[in-house]
Amino acid sequence: MAQLSRDSEAFGGALMTLEQAGERVAALVRPVSGTQVLALAEVDGRVLLQDVVAGLDLPPFANSAVDGYAVRFADLAAAGETRLPIAGRVAAGSDAGGVTTQGVAVRVFTGAPMPPGADTVFMQEDVALDGTVAVLPSGLARGANARPAGEDIARGTVAATVGQRLRPQDLALLSALGLTEVTVRRRPHVAVFSTGDELAEPGTPLAPAAIYDANRALLRAMVVRAGAEVIDLGILRDERDSLARNLAQAAGDCDLILTSGGVSTGEEDHVKAAVEREGELAFWRIGIKPGRPVALGRVGATPFIGLPGNPVAVFVTFAFVARAMIARLSGTEPVRPMALPVRLGFPYRKKEGRREYVRVSLEPAADGIMLAHKYPQDGAGVLTSLTRTDGLVELAEDLTVIGEGTIVPFLAYGLLVG
């Protein structure tokens, strides 16, 4: 079970920046304990718990990068073309140990071992043949088209580091080194629930004044993409004692409790009281829009995050706050998405001191910089503003009036949920 340190300096006054929130998360949360030794086929997206050191050179032997003719550079004429008899042939997977190279050109193929003594390869399309003689042009550098042993990675060097989240390309490297399994940290277990007497489970009859629960589906998927396992607690009704019992039980089974809505001071918002009965709660007034204060606390010793109730605000605050906490629980560093420059296709006004994320669709433009168009319905409860757009433009705290045509950073949704 993850442990949450006491947050004695929770923000209740001035707005907190996302960077300050990230620093606070780093100070409060410790990685989960527990390891697993898993096959490479099972570790995409998992976090390494120990360095992986290369046990062999990659490639393990010098080889040809092209189809062509391997020679000793010392046999080439200093100027003009060189004529060398063709002697020998080495294909990929063949043993080149007995092939003679002095004063001759050896026919080789891509991936074939370099014949002993050969250090340079001419591409076959650059070589003219005169019977059994290879006519080699001048100007090729020593070592051209030859891959030395260890060119990719040398034996004894670190191939993957502790705390690294493994990607498909990392798995390719580890497989090329001959590994079949690695040691990873177990995934954090995140309990997700919704509260509200007005909520109905999709697939059930919808009563008057009821709505189907959408936020839990959003959070479940985002939790999984963030690298954690979901414990789905379903819909919990607005009843304080029942909520407190469920929270206490979840705290013993998970590393993070995550919900949306229900933590304000309204008469029917009982999550706040239930959390405080079993632990403590603080509101972080993060200066972003969409998004209201994010509730962070603990149930017992287990971290609790209460996100806003509107789905767009849930998406944004999860992407920039909860995702960072799951990364820390996973034992890795949160990755700041790399923004791309786009040109605003609309003017915009905002309050100073608050960072805003505006949902936009992109259109190619003649100058190569994408043009961003704002979604017409931008309320925090409009789900289609997320499904029918490409991502978010980020407008910094110090901006107030942003003119049409201004270059601003853009974050694609794939960078925020992957």
Backbone hydrogen bonds in HBPLUS format (Angstrom, degrees):
<---DONOR---> <-ACCEPTOR-->    atom                        ^
c    i                          cat <-CA-CA->   ^        H-A-AA   ^      H-
h    n   atom  resd res      DA  || num        DHA   H-A  angle D-A-AA Bond
n    s   type  num  typ     dist DA aas  dist angle  dist       angle   num
A0004-LEU N   A0301-ALA O   3.19 MM 297  5.83 131.1  2.44 141.7 153.5     1
A0005-SER N   A0028-LEU O   3.03 MM  23  4.90 171.4  2.04 140.7 142.9     2
A0016-MET N   A0285-ARG O   2.70 MM 269  5.84 164.1  1.72 147.8 153.6     3
A0287-GLY N   A0016-MET O   2.77 MM 271  5.65 163.8  1.79 151.9 155.4     4
A0021-ALA N   A0017-THR O   2.95 MM   4  6.28 155.1  2.01 148.5 156.0     5
A0022-GLY N   A0018-LEU O   2.89 MM   4  6.14 154.4  1.95 146.7 153.3     6
A0023-GLU N   A0019-GLU O   3.02 MM   4  6.31 153.3  2.09 145.2 152.0     7
A0024-ARG N   A0020-GLN O   2.94 MM   4  6.17 152.6  2.01 146.6 154.2     8
A0025-VAL N   A0021-ALA O   2.91 MM   4  6.19 156.2  1.97 150.9 157.2     9
A0026-ALA N   A0022-GLY O   3.03 MM   4  6.25 159.4  2.08 145.9 151.2    10
A0027-ALA N   A0023-GLU O   3.09 MM   4  6.33 144.8  2.21 140.8 149.8    11
A0028-LEU N   A0024-ARG O   2.99 MM   4  6.15 140.4  2.15 145.2 156.0    12
A0028-LEU N   A0025-VAL O   3.17 MM   3  5.13 126.2  2.47  94.5 108.3    13
A0029-VAL N   A0025-VAL O   3.03 MM   4  5.93 161.1  2.06 160.8 161.8    14
A0032-VAL N   A0329-LEU O   2.86 MM 297  5.43 164.9  1.88 146.0 141.9    15
A0186-ARG N   A0034-GLY O   3.04 MM 152  5.52 169.7  2.05 130.4 130.5    16
A0036-GLN N   A0184-VAL O   2.83 MM 148  5.38 152.1  1.91 158.7 163.2    17
A0184-VAL N   A0036-GLN O   2.80 MM 148  5.38 167.7  1.82 165.8 166.7    18
A0038-LEU N   A0182-VAL O   3.01 MM 144  5.79 152.5  2.09 170.7 165.2    19
A0182-VAL N   A0038-LEU O   3.02 MM 144  5.79 149.6  2.11 158.2 162.2    20
A0042-GLU N   A0039-ALA O   2.84 MM   3  5.50 162.9  1.87 122.2 128.2    21
A0040-LEU N   A0180-THR O   3.01 MM 140  5.69 149.5  2.11 131.4 131.8    22
A0043-VAL N   A0040-LEU O   3.31 MM   3  5.41 171.5  2.32 111.1 113.5    23
A0046-ARG N   A0043-VAL O   2.99 MM   3  5.08 167.2  2.00 126.9 127.7    24
A0045-GLY N   A0166-LEU O   2.75 MM 121  5.01 155.0  1.81 139.9 146.9    25
A0166-LEU N   A0046-ARG O   2.80 MM 120  5.59 166.0  1.82 167.9 164.2    26
A0185-ARG N   A0047-VAL O   2.88 MM 138  5.74 158.6  1.92 164.6 171.9    27
A0048-LEU N   A0164-GLN O   2.99 MM 116  5.52 163.2  2.02 149.8 150.2    28
A0163-GLY N   A0048-LEU O   2.90 MM 115  5.28 173.7  1.91 135.7 137.9    29
A0049-LEU N   A0183-THR O   3.07 MM 134  5.84 166.8  2.09 141.4 138.1    30
A0052-VAL N   A0160-ALA O   2.78 MM 108  5.10 165.4  1.80 155.5 156.2    31
A0159-ALA N   A0052-VAL O   2.71 MM 107  5.58 158.5  1.76 160.5 168.2    32
A0160-ALA N   A0052-VAL O   3.39 MM 108  5.10 153.2  2.46 134.1 136.6    33
A0054-ALA N   A0157-THR O   2.86 MM 103  5.67 169.1  1.88 168.4 164.7    34
A0156-GLY N   A0054-ALA O   2.80 MM 102  5.23 170.7  1.81 142.9 146.2    35
A0058-LEU N   A0153-ILE O   2.86 MM  95  5.21 151.2  1.95 166.7 167.8    36
A0152-ASP N   A0058-LEU O   2.80 MM  94  5.35 134.8  2.00 138.2 152.2    37
A0153-ILE N   A0058-LEU O   3.06 MM  95  5.21 155.7  2.13 142.3 147.5    38
A0150-GLY N   A0059-PRO O   2.90 MM  91  5.35 154.2  1.97 142.6 151.1    39
A0114-MET N   A0062-ALA O   2.94 MM  52  5.63 162.1  1.98 127.5 128.5    40
A0063-ASN N   A0147-ARG O   2.90 MM  84  5.25 151.3  1.99 143.7 152.3    41
A0147-ARG N   A0063-ASN O   2.74 MM  84  5.25 173.3  1.75 172.6 170.8    42
A0064-SER N   A0112-ALA O   2.92 MM  48  5.60 152.2  2.00 154.8 162.9    43
A0111-GLY N   A0064-SER O   2.81 MM  47  5.27 176.0  1.81 152.0 151.5    44
A0065-ALA N   A0145-ASN O   2.92 MM  80  5.10 172.9  1.93 144.4 142.0    45
A0124-GLN N   A0067-ASP O   3.04 MM  57  6.00 156.7  2.10 141.5 136.3    46
A0068-GLY N   A0108-VAL O   2.99 MM  40  5.50 169.9  2.00 140.3 143.4    47
A0108-VAL N   A0068-GLY O   2.95 MM  40  5.50 171.7  1.96 139.5 142.3    48
A0069-TYR N   A0122-PHE O   2.91 MM  53  5.19 150.1  2.00 142.3 152.2    49
A0122-PHE N   A0069-TYR O   2.87 MM  53  5.19 163.6  1.90 146.3 146.3    50
A0070-ALA N   A0106-VAL O   2.79 MM  36  5.07 158.0  1.84 152.3 150.1    51
A0106-VAL N   A0070-ALA O   2.93 MM  36  5.07 168.7  1.94 146.8 150.5    52
A0071-VAL N   A0120-THR O   2.86 MM  49  5.53 160.9  1.90 159.9 165.3    53
A0119-ASP N   A0071-VAL O   3.01 MM  48  6.39 151.2  2.10 147.1 147.8    54
A0120-THR N   A0071-VAL O   3.24 MM  49  5.53 155.1  2.31 161.0 160.6    55
A0075-ASP N   A0072-ARG O   2.88 MM   3  5.47 157.3  1.93 117.2 124.5    56
A0076-LEU N   A0073-PHE O   3.09 MM   3  5.53 166.9  2.10 115.9 119.9    57
A0082-THR N   A0136-LEU O   2.85 MM  54  5.02 158.2  1.90 144.7 151.9    58
A0136-LEU N   A0082-THR O   2.72 MM  54  5.02 173.1  1.72 163.7 161.6    59
A0084-LEU N   A0134-ALA O   3.03 MM  50  5.37 162.7  2.07 149.4 153.5    60
A0134-ALA N   A0084-LEU O   2.79 MM  50  5.37 168.4  1.80 162.3 158.2    61
A0105-ALA N   A0085-PRO O   2.89 MM  20  6.04 164.6  1.92 150.1 153.0    62
A0086-ILE N   A0132-THR O   2.83 MM  46  5.64 168.0  1.84 163.6 160.0    63
A0087-ALA N   A0105-ALA O   2.93 MM  18  6.11 157.1  1.98 152.3 159.6    64
A0107-ARG N   A0088-GLY O   3.19 MM  19  6.24 152.9  2.27 142.6 135.7    65
A0090-VAL N   A0107-ARG O   2.78 MM  17  6.26 157.4  1.83 160.5 168.2    66
A0094-SER N   A0091-ALA O   3.00 MM   3  5.43 155.9  2.06 136.7 136.5    67
A0099-VAL N   A0096-ALA O   3.23 MM   3  5.55 169.7  2.24 117.2 120.0    68
A0104-VAL N   A0101-THR O   3.20 MM   3  5.41 167.2  2.22 129.4 125.6    69
A0112-ALA N   A0109-PHE O   2.85 MM   3  5.43 160.7  1.89 144.9 146.3    70
A0118-ALA N   A0115-PRO O   3.01 MM   3  5.53 153.8  2.08 132.7 141.1    71
A0121-VAL N   A0144-ALA O   2.92 MM  23  5.92 160.7  1.96 157.2 163.1    72
A0126-ASP N   A0123-MET O   2.93 MM   3  5.47 156.0  1.99 116.5 124.3    73
A0127-VAL N   A0124-GLN O   3.19 MM   3  5.29 162.4  2.22 106.3 111.6    74
A0128-ALA N   A0135-VAL O   3.21 MM   7  5.00 162.5  2.24 145.0 144.0    75
A0135-VAL N   A0128-ALA O   2.70 MM   7  5.00 169.8  1.71 167.6 165.4    76
A0130-ASP N   A0133-VAL O   2.85 MM   3  5.06 170.6  1.86 155.3 158.0    77
A0133-VAL N   A0130-ASP O   3.10 MM   3  5.06 150.2  2.20 109.6 118.3    78
A0144-ALA N   A0141-ALA O   3.16 MM   3  5.58 155.8  2.22 136.2 134.2    79
A0146-ALA N   A0143-GLY O   3.29 MM   3  5.60 150.8  2.38 135.1 129.8    80
A0151-GLU N   A0148-PRO O   3.11 MM   3  5.42 145.2  2.24 137.6 132.7    81
A0157-THR N   A0154-ALA O   3.15 MM   3  5.84 157.8  2.20 143.3 143.2    82
A0164-GLN N   A0161-THR O   3.07 MM   3  5.64 146.3  2.19 140.1 140.4    83
A0170-ASP N   A0167-ARG O   2.92 MM   3  5.14 124.6  2.24 104.3 119.4    84
A0171-LEU N   A0167-ARG O   3.04 MM   4  6.43 154.8  2.11 157.1 164.8    85
A0172-ALA N   A0168-PRO O   3.05 MM   4  6.38 147.3  2.16 145.0 153.8    86
A0173-LEU N   A0169-GLN O   3.16 MM   4  6.44 154.7  2.22 141.0 146.6    87
A0174-LEU N   A0170-ASP O   2.95 MM   4  6.25 165.8  1.97 155.5 158.8    88
A0175-SER N   A0171-LEU O   2.89 MM   4  5.97 154.5  1.95 144.3 151.6    89
A0176-ALA N   A0172-ALA O   2.90 MM   4  6.09 153.1  1.97 144.8 152.3    90
A0177-LEU N   A0173-LEU O   3.09 MM   4  6.39 132.6  2.33 140.1 152.5    91
A0177-LEU N   A0174-LEU O   3.20 MM   3  5.09 132.2  2.44  91.0 103.8    92
A0179-LEU N   A0174-LEU O   3.11 MM   5  5.65 155.6  2.17 160.1 152.5    93
A0178-GLY N   A0175-SER O   2.87 MM   3  5.07 158.5  1.92 109.0 114.8    94
A0229-GLU N   A0188-PRO O   2.84 MM  41  6.16 168.4  1.85 168.4 172.1    95
A0255-ASP N   A0189-HIS O   2.70 MM  66  5.24 167.6  1.72 147.4 151.9    96
A0190-VAL N   A0229-GLU O   2.78 MM  39  6.02 173.3  1.78 175.4 176.6    97
A0231-ILE N   A0190-VAL O   2.79 MM  41  5.78 156.3  1.84 141.5 139.5    98
A0191-ALA N   A0256-LEU O   2.80 MM  65  6.20 154.7  1.86 166.8 168.1    99
A0258-LEU N   A0191-ALA O   2.77 MM  67  5.97 163.5  1.80 168.2 173.5   100
A0192-VAL N   A0231-ILE O   2.91 MM  39  6.14 156.4  1.97 149.6 153.7   101
A0233-LEU N   A0192-VAL O   2.88 MM  41  5.89 167.9  1.90 157.4 160.8   102
A0193-PHE N   A0258-LEU O   3.28 MM  65  6.81 149.7  2.38 157.6 165.6   103
A0194-SER N   A0234-GLY O   3.07 MM  40  6.41 159.4  2.12 150.4 155.5   104
A0236-LEU N   A0194-SER O   2.67 MM  42  6.03 167.0  1.68 169.4 169.3   105
A0196-GLY N   A0236-LEU O   3.32 MM  40  6.84 142.2  2.47 149.6 157.5   106
A0199-LEU N   A0196-GLY O   3.20 MM   3  5.52 167.3  2.22 110.7 114.6   107
A0211-ILE N   A0198-GLU O   2.87 MM  13  6.16 157.0  1.92 160.1 165.0   108
A0200-ALA N   A0211-ILE O   2.77 MM  11  5.88 138.9  1.94 148.6 153.9   109
A0213-ASP N   A0200-ALA O   2.92 MM  13  5.82 152.2  1.99 167.2 161.4   110
A0204-THR N   A0201-GLU O   3.10 MM   3  5.84 150.0  2.19 147.5 149.0   111
A0210-ALA N   A0207-ALA O   3.08 MM   3  5.33 147.0  2.19 135.6 132.1   112
A0218-LEU N   A0214-ALA O   3.20 MM   4  6.53 156.7  2.26 150.0 156.8   113
A0219-LEU N   A0215-ASN O   2.83 MM   4  6.09 164.1  1.85 155.4 159.3   114
A0220-ARG N   A0216-ARG O   2.87 MM   4  5.95 163.9  1.89 149.3 154.0   115
A0221-ALA N   A0217-ALA O   3.28 MM   4  6.37 168.2  2.30 143.4 146.3   116
A0222-MET N   A0218-LEU O   3.05 MM   4  6.27 159.7  2.10 148.8 155.0   117
A0223-VAL N   A0219-LEU O   2.81 MM   4  5.90 156.7  1.86 154.6 160.2   118
A0224-VAL N   A0220-ARG O   3.13 MM   4  6.37 163.3  2.16 149.4 153.1   119
A0225-ARG N   A0221-ALA O   3.02 MM   4  6.25 162.1  2.05 148.2 153.3   120
A0226-ALA N   A0222-MET O   2.93 MM   4  6.03 131.9  2.17 136.3 148.9   121
A0226-ALA N   A0223-VAL O   3.13 MM   3  5.03 129.1  2.40  92.1 106.1   122
A0228-ALA N   A0223-VAL O   3.17 MM   5  5.68 164.4  2.20 147.9 147.2   123
A0227-GLY N   A0224-VAL O   3.00 MM   3  5.27 158.7  2.04 107.4 114.1   124
A0239-GLU N   A0237-ARG O   2.73 MM   2  5.63 132.4  1.95 112.5  96.8   125
A0243-LEU N   A0239-GLU O   2.91 MM   4  6.06 162.0  1.95 161.3 167.4   126
A0244-ALA N   A0240-ARG O   2.93 MM   4  6.14 161.2  1.96 153.4 158.4   127
A0245-ARG N   A0241-ASP O   3.01 MM   4  6.26 158.5  2.06 147.9 153.3   128
A0246-ASN N   A0242-SER O   2.99 MM   4  6.21 165.5  2.01 152.3 156.1   129
A0247-LEU N   A0243-LEU O   2.85 MM   4  6.02 157.8  1.90 152.8 159.4   130
A0248-ALA N   A0244-ALA O   2.97 MM   4  6.11 162.5  2.00 148.2 152.8   131
A0249-GLN N   A0245-ARG O   3.02 MM   4  6.25 157.0  2.07 147.9 154.0   132
A0250-ALA N   A0246-ASN O   2.91 MM   4  6.09 160.0  1.95 147.2 153.0   133
A0251-ALA N   A0247-LEU O   2.89 MM   4  6.08 152.3  1.97 149.7 157.2   134
A0252-GLY N   A0249-GLN O   3.20 MM   3  5.50 137.6  2.39 102.3 112.9   135
A0253-ASP N   A0250-ALA O   2.91 MM   3  5.15 149.6  2.01 107.8 117.7   136
A0254-CYS N   A0250-ALA O   3.07 MM   4  6.07 123.8  2.40 156.9 171.1   137
A0257-ILE N   A0303-PRO O   2.91 MM  46  6.27 155.6  1.97 147.2 155.3   138
A0305-ILE N   A0257-ILE O   2.86 MM  48  6.30 157.5  1.91 163.4 170.9   139
A0259-THR N   A0305-ILE O   3.09 MM  46  6.52 155.7  2.15 163.1 169.5   140
A0307-LEU N   A0259-THR O   2.85 MM  48  6.08 174.1  1.85 147.2 145.4   141
A0261-GLY N   A0307-LEU O   2.76 MM  46  6.09 162.3  1.79 150.0 151.9   142
A0269-ASP N   A0266-GLY O   3.12 MM   3  5.14 165.2  2.14 107.6 111.7   143
A0274-ALA N   A0270-HIS O   2.96 MM   4  6.15 158.4  2.01 151.6 158.4   144
A0275-VAL N   A0271-VAL O   2.83 MM   4  6.02 162.4  1.86 160.5 163.7   145
A0276-GLU N   A0272-LYS O   3.03 MM   4  6.22 165.6  2.05 150.5 154.8   146
A0277-ARG N   A0273-ALA O   2.92 MM   4  6.07 136.9  2.11 139.9 151.4   147
A0278-GLU N   A0274-ALA O   3.31 MM   4  6.56 142.1  2.47 139.6 147.7   148
A0278-GLU N   A0275-VAL O   3.10 MM   3  5.33 129.0  2.37 101.3 113.9   149
A0279-GLY N   A0275-VAL O   2.76 MM   4  5.77 119.8  2.12 145.4 163.5   150
A0300-GLY N   A0278-GLU O   2.98 MM  22  5.94 146.9  2.09 130.7 136.4   151
A0280-GLU N   A0298-ARG O   3.15 MM  18  5.58 150.4  2.24 140.3 147.9   152
A0298-ARG N   A0280-GLU O   2.93 MM  18  5.58 155.3  1.99 151.9 156.1   153
A0282-ALA N   A0296-LEU O   2.85 MM  14  5.42 151.6  1.93 141.2 150.5   154
A0296-LEU N   A0282-ALA O   2.80 MM  14  5.42 163.2  1.83 169.4 172.1   155
A0284-TRP N   A0294-VAL O   2.80 MM  10  5.22 176.2  1.80 154.5 155.4   156
A0286-ILE N   A0284-TRP O   3.05 MM   2  5.70 121.6  2.40 108.0  91.8   157
A0294-VAL N   A0284-TRP O   2.98 MM  10  5.22 150.7  2.07 154.6 149.6   158
A0288-ILE N   A0286-ILE O   2.82 MM   2  5.77 134.7  2.03 110.1  95.8   159
A0355-ARG N   A0287-GLY O   2.86 MM  68  6.07 167.1  1.88 148.4 144.1   160
A0289-LYS N   A0355-ARG O   2.89 MM  66  6.35 135.2  2.09 152.9 158.7   161
A0357-TYR N   A0289-LYS O   2.78 MM  68  6.16 156.3  1.83 164.0 171.9   162
A0295-ALA N   A0306-GLY O   2.95 MM  11  4.65 160.8  1.99 148.4 145.4   163
A0306-GLY N   A0295-ALA O   2.68 MM  11  4.65 165.6  1.70 143.3 147.4   164
A0297-GLY N   A0304-PHE O   2.88 MM   7  4.95 158.8  1.93 143.3 145.9   165
A0304-PHE N   A0297-GLY O   2.80 MM   7  4.95 148.7  1.89 131.4 126.8   166
A0299-VAL N   A0302-THR O   2.81 MM   3  5.22 155.8  1.87 150.1 156.0   167
A0302-THR N   A0299-VAL O   3.08 MM   3  5.22 159.8  2.12 126.1 124.5   168
A0314-VAL N   A0310-ASN O   2.87 MM   4  6.12 149.0  1.97 152.1 162.4   169
A0315-PHE N   A0311-PRO O   2.91 MM   4  6.15 159.0  1.96 147.0 151.4   170
A0312-VAL N   A0380-ALA O   2.97 MM  68  4.89 154.0  2.04 160.7 157.0   171
A0316-VAL N   A0312-VAL O   3.02 MM   4  6.29 167.2  2.04 151.6 153.9   172
A0317-THR N   A0313-ALA O   2.94 MM   4  5.97 170.7  1.95 150.8 153.8   173
A0318-PHE N   A0314-VAL O   2.90 MM   4  5.87 154.1  1.96 146.5 154.2   174
A0319-ALA N   A0315-PHE O   2.97 MM   4  6.08 165.5  1.99 147.4 152.0   175
A0320-PHE N   A0316-VAL O   3.10 MM   4  6.32 148.9  2.20 148.5 155.9   176
A0321-VAL N   A0317-THR O   2.81 MM   4  5.47 136.8  2.00 140.5 149.5   177
A0322-ALA N   A0317-THR O   3.36 MM   5  6.83 151.1  2.45 136.0 143.6   178
A0323-ARG N   A0318-PHE O   2.79 MM   5  5.71 158.8  1.83 162.6 158.7   179
A0325-MET N   A0321-VAL O   3.17 MM   4  6.57 149.7  2.27 146.8 155.3   180
A0325-MET N   A0322-ALA O   3.07 MM   3  5.06 116.3  2.49  93.4 109.0   181
A0326-ILE N   A0322-ALA O   2.96 MM   4  6.30 159.0  2.00 155.7 160.9   182
A0327-ALA N   A0323-ARG O   2.99 MM   4  6.22 151.6  2.08 142.8 150.8   183
A0328-ARG N   A0324-ALA O   3.05 MM   4  6.33 157.1  2.10 145.1 150.5   184
A0329-LEU N   A0325-MET O   2.89 MM   4  6.19 160.0  1.93 152.0 157.7   185
A0330-SER N   A0326-ILE O   2.88 MM   4  6.03 139.9  2.04 140.9 151.9   186
A0330-SER N   A0327-ALA O   3.10 MM   3  4.97 122.6  2.44  91.1 106.1   187
A0332-THR N   A0327-ALA O   3.07 MM   5  5.46 170.5  2.08 153.2 150.5   188
A0331-GLY N   A0328-ARG O   3.04 MM   3  5.14 154.4  2.11 102.9 111.1   189
A0340-LEU N   A0410-PHE O   2.95 MM  70  5.11 158.3  1.99 142.2 146.2   190
A0410-PHE N   A0340-LEU O   2.72 MM  70  5.11 138.9  1.89 138.2 152.0   191
A0342-VAL N   A0408-VAL O   2.93 MM  66  5.61 159.7  1.98 160.0 166.2   192
A0408-VAL N   A0342-VAL O   2.88 MM  66  5.61 157.3  1.93 158.5 165.5   193
A0343-ARG N   A0370-MET O   2.85 MM  27  6.20 170.9  1.86 167.1 170.3   194
A0372-ALA N   A0343-ARG O   2.82 MM  29  5.94 167.6  1.83 156.7 158.8   195
A0344-LEU N   A0406-THR O   2.93 MM  62  5.49 167.5  1.94 151.8 153.9   196
A0405-GLY N   A0344-LEU O   2.81 MM  61  4.94 149.3  1.90 131.6 141.8   197
A0345-GLY N   A0372-ALA O   2.76 MM  27  5.28 140.1  1.92 154.8 153.5   198
A0348-TYR N   A0402-ILE O   2.86 MM  54  5.12 152.0  1.93 151.6 157.2   199
A0402-ILE N   A0348-TYR O   2.78 MM  54  5.12 177.6  1.78 165.9 165.6   200
A0350-LYS N   A0400-THR O   2.82 MM  50  4.85 150.5  1.90 139.8 146.4   201
A0353-GLY N   A0397-GLU O   2.77 MM  44  4.42 156.7  1.83 132.3 134.2   202
A0356-GLU N   A0395-LEU O   3.07 MM  39  5.19 155.1  2.13 144.6 149.3   203
A0395-LEU N   A0356-GLU O   2.88 MM  39  5.19 167.5  1.90 158.5 161.4   204
A0358-VAL N   A0393-VAL O   3.03 MM  35  5.27 157.3  2.09 148.5 151.9   205
A0393-VAL N   A0358-VAL O   2.91 MM  35  5.27 158.3  1.96 145.4 149.9   206
A0375-TYR N   A0359-ARG O   3.17 MM  16  6.08 157.8  2.22 152.4 150.5   207
A0360-VAL N   A0391-GLY O   2.97 MM  31  5.82 167.4  1.99 158.0 160.7   208
A0390-ASP N   A0360-VAL O   2.83 MM  30  6.10 151.9  1.91 139.6 147.3   209
A0391-GLY N   A0360-VAL O   3.36 MM  31  5.82 149.9  2.45 158.0 160.6   210
A0361-SER N   A0373-HIS O   2.85 MM  12  5.18 152.4  1.92 143.9 151.4   211
A0373-HIS N   A0361-SER O   2.76 MM  12  5.18 165.4  1.79 156.5 161.7   212
A0363-GLU N   A0371-LEU O   2.80 MM   8  5.04 142.5  1.94 140.7 152.9   213
A0371-LEU N   A0363-GLU O   2.78 MM   8  5.04 178.5  1.78 154.4 154.9   214
A0368-GLY N   A0365-ALA O   3.10 MM   3  5.52 163.6  2.13 115.2 119.4   215
A0382-VAL N   A0379-GLY O   3.18 MM   3  5.46 170.2  2.19 115.3 116.9   216
A0385-SER N   A0382-VAL O   3.13 MM   3  5.61 149.2  2.23 108.2 117.1   217
A0386-LEU N   A0383-LEU O   2.90 MM   3  5.52 159.2  1.94 116.9 123.8   218
A0387-THR N   A0383-LEU O   3.20 MM   4  6.57 152.1  2.28 142.3 150.7   219
A0388-ARG N   A0384-THR O   2.92 MM   4  5.56 151.6  2.00 142.7 146.0   220
A0413-TYR N   A0390-ASP O   3.28 MM  23  6.41 163.4  2.31 143.9 141.9   221
A0392-LEU N   A0411-LEU O   2.89 MM  19  5.22 157.8  1.94 149.8 150.8   222
A0411-LEU N   A0392-LEU O   2.74 MM  19  5.22 164.7  1.76 158.4 163.9   223
A0394-GLU N   A0409-PRO O   2.97 MM  15  5.64 159.6  2.02 149.6 155.6   224
A0399-LEU N   A0396-ALA O   3.22 MM   3  5.70 161.9  2.26 114.0 119.5   225
A0406-THR N   A0403-GLY O   3.13 MM   3  5.74 154.2  2.20 140.2 140.0   226
A0415-LEU N   A0412-ALA O   3.00 MM   3  5.54 143.4  2.14 113.6 122.9   227
A0416-LEU N   A0413-TYR O   2.91 MM   3  5.13 139.8  2.08 105.1 117.3   228
A0417-VAL N   A0413-TYR O   3.15 MM   4  6.38 131.7  2.39 154.6 167.2   229
A0418-GLY N   A0414-GLY O   3.21 MM   4  5.61 129.6  2.48 131.8 139.2   230
